[in-house]
């Protein structure tokens, strides 16, 4: 088993009364992580799955009396895919408040759907964490730095979903299955989207425009959607952990872009699967985009796994001066320019450093990336 860095964080949260909510895309190992931790749970343990219709039915209208009869003498309740259960927030609140010495752990593949059902009822009653695909750091710990650096080009193409990492030789086929089976499943269920083929076209358009500024109007013309619908669908994809947005960073300069954003994928393999492009990095004309997407997603995973919050941006001026990635974590400002090839022309713009002298300025290449991810 590949050890997840959140494992130790979660173990520390098992001894109090608060519920533990683990969010993340489907197939990243949320249930597996709880199974690994089961030896740390207080027994007896009950597992409920929101994918099971009978579970959804008996938890649909919970009362403390009904829940006590269902739980019996169990001390730990694990609720998998909890976002599919109506009134799940009320259900977990009743267990936490009314049933003594019972710990609730839940997983959800939707940030917003689960949050809508949980946040208000569970204010002050939960610990919430995010689990993403495997990270560079986790794989270095599993194998070695030398091995993982050798595999960077492979990861740029196939990404870090656990099943993909552990199924050598079958990556492309499994990624296609993953995107066909799970990528849109929750989104289509949650929002009753009437035109799933246009959602698919939108995801493909975003894949082709990875690391570029997004124009909802232009993408809408490609997909046959209006700008408002494009914006709504991007938000849904973000809340389903398919993509994330980087807004523009703006504080000091008049000509900084203030309302733009870029879109990146949480996993390079998913990005490549939706456009069916698995050619090696050496044969790609989008390798710069792949490298930028890979590094930025890895940096965000690194801070998430360290349980630290941060704000993440790109920076650009009206004069086209640009920084790929700007982050602020623990009050420290860091700027990164991502270059796949050291021999290619390119350097950090001096304008950003002059206006933000407190920031660290970093050029990131494959041969020095471990300095920023370990």
Secondary structure, 3 states (H helix, E strand, C coil): CCCCCHHHHHHHCCCCCCEEEEECCCCCCHHHHHHHHHHHCCCCEEEEECCCHHHHHHCCCCCHHHHHHHHCCCCEEEEECHHHCCCHHHHHHHHHHHCCCCEEEEEECCHHHHHHHHCCCCCCCEEEEECCCCCHHHHHHHCCHHHHHHCHHHHHHHCCCHHHHCCCCCHHHHHHHHHHHHHCHHHHHHHCCCCHHHHHHHHHHHHHCCCCECCHHHHHHHHCCCHHHHHHHHHHHHHCCCEEEEEECCCCCCCECCCCEEEEECCHHHHHHHCCCCCCHHHCCCHHHHHHHHHHHHHHHHHHHCCCCEEEEEEEECCCCEEEEEEEECCEEEEEEECCCCCCCCCCCHHHHHHCCCCEEEEECCCCCHHHHC
